[in-house]
Amino acid sequence: MSNQSSFALRSRNPDVLSCIANLSNDEVFTQPEFANRMLDTLAESWADNYDGANIWTDKNLKFLDPCTKSGVFLREITSRLTKGLEREIPDLEKRVNHIVTKQVFGIGITQLTSLLARRSLYCSKHANGKHSIAKSFSNYYGNIWFTRLKHSWDGDKCQYCGAGKSNFDRAADLETHAYEFIHTDNIKSRLAEIFGGNMQFDVIIGNPPYQLNDGGFGASAMPIYNKFVEQAKALEPRYLTMVIPSRWFGGGKGLGDFRATMLGDRRIRKVVDYENATDAFPGIDLAGGVCYFLWERDSEGLCEVTNFAGDTLPAVAVRRLDEFPTFVRHSDAVPIIRKVLKAEEVRMSEQVSARKPFGIATNVRPEKSGDLILRWEKGEGPYPRTKVEVGTELIGKWKVITSYVGYDHAGNPGKDGRRRVLSKIDILPPGTICNETYLVVGAYKTKKEAINLVAYMKTRFFRFLLSQFMYSHHLTKSAYGFVPVLDAKEEWTDEILAKRYSLTKEEVAFIGSKIRPFDSSAVKGEETSQHEGKEDGD
């Protein structure tokens, strides 16, 4: 069989890249179908900006995947260019050789993934191997680079990526996960060293690693996908598109500056958001979902936001990204939030306690004796007042508490696209305190006020506003930034709240489509004493 026939028939075989298991939730392989969605988005924008031109017919463009794993982006780009350049370079072998040697480039994130990527792109373990579709490489790695790096330790952490030395200062036979693309002070010079010459890429595309253990307590980890995005922007490609966790919209450790920069960057022209990560990557349980964005160096304006949620049709809107301090992923939620904020009321984020409302850690348990009652995850028991130094002004009040961990697993909605948001709500009488498992949402002189706050928290309106910050299973006080503080002497219902904020029937229906009715069995303390030592119900 000729080389031309062999290459042409490759697409008839089962696609092995759709069957590869993910290494972890932090290093996710991109399915071919998803990669092609991103390439379609790129091609559409290219045509819009270049008078209908087909990006796949330009033999001079250069593409880079700086974090290649399976090589799927490079393979699919090559496939599209192979078809698009047929008239420009009629000979298939010459055409393919030109594409893989002059147009597509990649940097492997590990030794294993570099081998996978070369096999995917060159159809051979070695770029210069006997069966490689590339015919002019003199080295085995071709245009897919990988070299094992060591982290640059600054004390206990890497100065480039923040990796913890205790986890990643490894023996020579183990992967260090010191990724080439983000371990340099001058990425332009480094790429010139790797690939030769002054490399100016037209398109950068990829699915970077998401996080690394930073050496903190327990499973503490720092996001690193933001570093890949920032480094890619430094290369000034015409287009940049990456798939990253959606957590940057409103949360994430160390992402404050990154979020502010992204939301304020008017060159981000498209965001495609999957509220539940499994809709994009089956089998992946990723807090807050995933998204991909398209950044255009030479174009500024509003952003086209597409949101996928459950089985409903995707919602598309063109709008600003930076209208609010968090990115509101549902465009239909924007006018509702505008109406609420227009009232200029105090926000619950100013009332809700910080973590450890009484300075008591999660692992602290009741003691044998004490003049207070300590509530913890499994029940309650005595605790001495002398050990409480924080939140003492709350001890004598009726307190409404809720779990620091939200109900919806990993911050994702159910299959119907709806959330319950809050897991446990409790009322603690005077003399009862809690550990770090809970936040104190409000504290009052009377039990009736506490009961009214619980009713308010159970409304879909309250939980809808709270859910706008829900990009993980944690709900800190900042997540209450859209929720208004209302008079706890009054009883609040969804009907009353809809009238108060002039919500339309369509807006009320939208809230209902996103928030489930609240299960009253999850609320304790409205009618019973909290001194009985019972476990919390769900």
ZINOR-V846392 format. One record per backbone hydrogen bond with DSSP energy under -0.5 kcal/mol. NH is the residue of the N-H (numbers start at 1). CO is the residue of the C=O. If there is no record, write none. Layout:
NH|CO  NH|CO
This chain:
6|2  7|3  8|4  9|5  10|7  12|9  13|10  16|14  18|15  19|16  23|27  24|27  35|31  36|32  37|33  38|34  39|35  40|36  41|37  42|38  43|39  44|40  45|41  46|42  47|43  48|44  49|45  50|46  52|47  53|50  55|53  57|54  58|55  59|57  61|58  63|103  64|203  65|105  66|64  68|65  68|107  75|71  76|72  77|73  78|74  79|75  80|76  81|77  82|78  83|79  84|80  85|81  86|83  89|85  95|91  96|92  97|93  98|94  99|95  100|96  101|97  102|98  103|99  104|99  105|63  106|143  107|65  108|145  109|68  114|110  115|111  116|112  117|113  118|114  119|115  120|116  121|117  122|118  123|119  124|118  127|140  129|126  132|129  133|122  144|141  145|106  145|143  153|151  154|157  156|154  157|154  158|163  159|152  162|158  164|213  165|156  167|164  168|164  169|165  170|168  174|171  179|177  182|179  183|179  183|180  190|186  191|187  192|188  193|189  194|190  195|191  196|192  199|197  200|198  201|199  202|62  203|62  204|239  205|64  206|241  210|26  212|222  214|220  215|220  220|217  222|212  223|253  224|210  225|210  227|224  228|224  229|225  230|226  231|227  232|228  233|229  234|230  235|231  235|232  236|233  237|232  238|202  239|202  240|295  241|204  242|293  243|206  244|242  244|291  246|289  248|245  249|246  250|247  251|247  255|252  259|255  260|256  261|257  262|258  263|259  264|260  265|261  265|262  266|264  268|265  269|267  269|294  270|294  271|304  272|292  273|271  273|306  274|290  275|273  275|308  277|275  277|286  279|276  280|277  281|277  284|281  285|283  286|284  287|285  288|410  289|286  290|274  291|244  292|272  293|242  294|270  295|240  296|267  297|238  297|295  299|296  301|266  303|319  304|269  305|303  305|317  306|271  306|304  307|315  308|273  309|307  312|309  315|307  317|305  319|303  319|317  327|249  328|326  329|327  331|329  333|330  334|330  334|331  335|331  337|333  338|334  339|335  340|336  341|337  342|338  343|339  343|340  344|341  348|480  348|483  349|480  350|347  351|348  352|348  353|440  357|438  359|356  361|359  364|361  367|382  372|383  373|431  374|381  375|373  375|433  376|379  379|376  381|374  383|372  387|384  388|385  389|387  390|358  394|391  395|391  395|392  397|394  398|444  399|397  399|428  400|442  401|399  401|426  402|439  403|424  404|437  406|404  406|473  407|421  411|408  412|409  414|418  417|414  419|514  422|420  425|522  426|401  427|524  428|399  428|426  429|427  431|395  432|429  433|373  435|375  436|360  438|435  439|402  441|400  441|439  442|400  444|398  450|446  451|447  452|448  453|449  454|450  455|451  456|452  457|453  458|454  459|455  459|456  463|459  464|460  465|461  466|462  467|463  468|464  468|465  469|466  470|467  471|469  475|404  476|474  479|476  480|477  481|478  483|480  485|346  486|484  490|487  497|493  498|494  499|495  500|496  501|497  502|499  503|498  508|504  509|505  510|506  511|507  512|508  513|509  514|510  514|511  515|511  516|419  520|518  522|519  523|520  524|425  524|522  536|377
